[in-house]
């Protein structure tokens, strides 16, 4: 986990009976448990190295935390109060949000697909008619006639650059020059 919720009031109340040294080790152990999704083997050498403590100091602090009821060993793994529940809640939230996102994505994809074999004619009359005529012309006539048929269709007007002149502007400029020159 990259992030976990922490209630500072509960944490302070729960660690009130611990010494500063025990609190530091306990907080480091909790962070280690969260960073490894609650899967930390009960290997004193490995844990001591991971939380930057001497192995003998970790052994003593682990025993003290176990006596205080903050840490326990189950099935060869270290456990701390509340860690497993928080990880379970985070995983449940993550999976439900993933499912919601996937559902939303599927809805968007299906809305964007054309569900019919062909577009309805009222949406694309011009394009469909031109395409059908062109296809029929190519199929029914030899290449020279097909090229002529396709070229005879009017070309759509080319888009005009916004800074290029128009005939009206050219006429106005001509009249301006005649008047002031």
C-alpha positions, 0 to 999 in steps of 0.5 A: 500500500502506498497510503493508509488511513491513520486516526491520530486520536486512536493511535495516541490512545493505543500507544499511551502506555508504550515508551518512546523506544517502543512507539518508534519500533511499533510505528516502524513495524506498522509502516513495514506491514503496510508497505508489504501488504501485511506480509512480514515474516517473523524473521528477526534479522530481516525485520531489524534490518528493514526498520534499521534497528540492531537485531538484539534491540529489535528482539527486546522491543518485539518481546515488549510489544508482544507482552503489551498486546500490540504485536503477535505472530500468526502462521509465521507472520508478524501481525499488529493491531488494526493492520489487517482490517485496514488493508482489507478495507483498502483492497475492498475499496480499490476493487469496488472502484476498479469495478465502477471504473470498468463499468463506466468505461464499458458504457462509454465504449458501447455508446460510441459504437455503431450498433447497427450494420449501416448508419440510418439514412437520415444521418448520412444521406449525402455521403452514402449516396455519393459513395454508392454511386462511386462504387457502382460507377467503378464496378459497371464502367471501365477505368477511363469512364469511372475516372471521368464519372468521379471527377465530374462530381463537384469538389467541396470548396477548399477551406479559406485561410483566415488571413487570405483575401476574399473577392469583397476585400480585394474590391474594397482595397481596389476602391480605396487605392483609386480614391486615395492615390 
